Amino acid sequence: MDVLTIDEINTRYPLRWVLIADCQTDDYQRLLTGKVLYDGETRDEVDRKLMELRPSHFAVRYTGPFPEDLVLVL
């Protein structure tokens, strides 16, 4: 499994939800690199794989544009 930059992940997995392990972030916790463990069309698919694999350090990212009516809660 290759370590990829976030730009490489976005290019290789367009319009996909991706589960990323071994993440490297900058001082502002922005994702820089990681290893893609799984990609799926829906967040539910990725969440099921996350529960199966249970990586210790991970990120879940959507590689496409977010809908205008999307609400994020942090």
C-alpha positions in Angstrom: 0.0 0.0 0.0 1.5 3.3 -1.1 1.6 6.5 0.9 -0.1 9.1 -1.2 -0.5 12.9 -1.0 -4.0 14.3 -0.6 -3.8 15.5 -4.2 -2.9 12.0 -5.4 -5.8 10.5 -3.4 -8.2 13.1 -5.0 -6.9 12.2 -8.4 -6.9 8.4 -8.0 -10.3 8.2 -6.3 -12.5 10.9 -7.8 -16.0 11.4 -6.3 -15.4 8.6 -3.7 -15.4 8.3 0.0 -12.0 7.1 1.2 -10.7 5.6 4.4 -7.1 6.8 4.9 -4.7 5.4 7.5 -1.2 6.4 8.7 -2.2 10.0 8.1 0.3 12.8 8.2 -1.0 16.3 9.0 0.4 19.8 9.1 0.4 22.1 12.2 -3.3 22.9 11.5 -4.4 19.3 11.3 -4.9 19.4 7.5 -4.4 16.1 5.9 -1.2 15.8 3.9 -0.5 12.1 3.2 -1.8 8.7 4.0 -2.5 5.2 2.8 -6.0 4.5 1.3 -7.4 1.4 3.0 -10.8 1.5 1.2 -12.9 3.6 -1.1 -16.6 3.5 -1.7 -19.5 5.3 -3.3 -21.2 6.1 0.0 -20.1 7.0 3.5 -22.0 4.0 4.9 -19.8 1.7 2.9 -16.7 3.3 4.3 -18.1 3.3 7.8 -18.7 -0.5 7.6 -15.2 -1.1 6.4 -13.9 1.2 9.2 -15.7 -0.9 11.8 -14.2 -4.1 10.2 -10.6 -2.8 10.0 -10.5 -0.6 13.1 -7.3 1.4 12.2 -5.9 3.3 15.2 -5.2 6.6 13.3 -7.4 7.3 10.3 -9.3 9.9 8.3 -12.4 9.7 6.2 -12.5 12.0 3.2 -14.9 12.7 0.3 -12.9 13.5 -2.9 -15.6 15.4 -4.7 -17.3 18.7 -4.3 -19.7 19.1 -1.4 -23.4 19.8 -2.2 -24.4 23.4 -1.5 -27.1 22.3 1.0 -24.7 20.1 3.0 -24.4 20.9 6.7 -21.3 19.8 8.6 -21.2 19.5 12.4 -17.8 19.4 14.0 
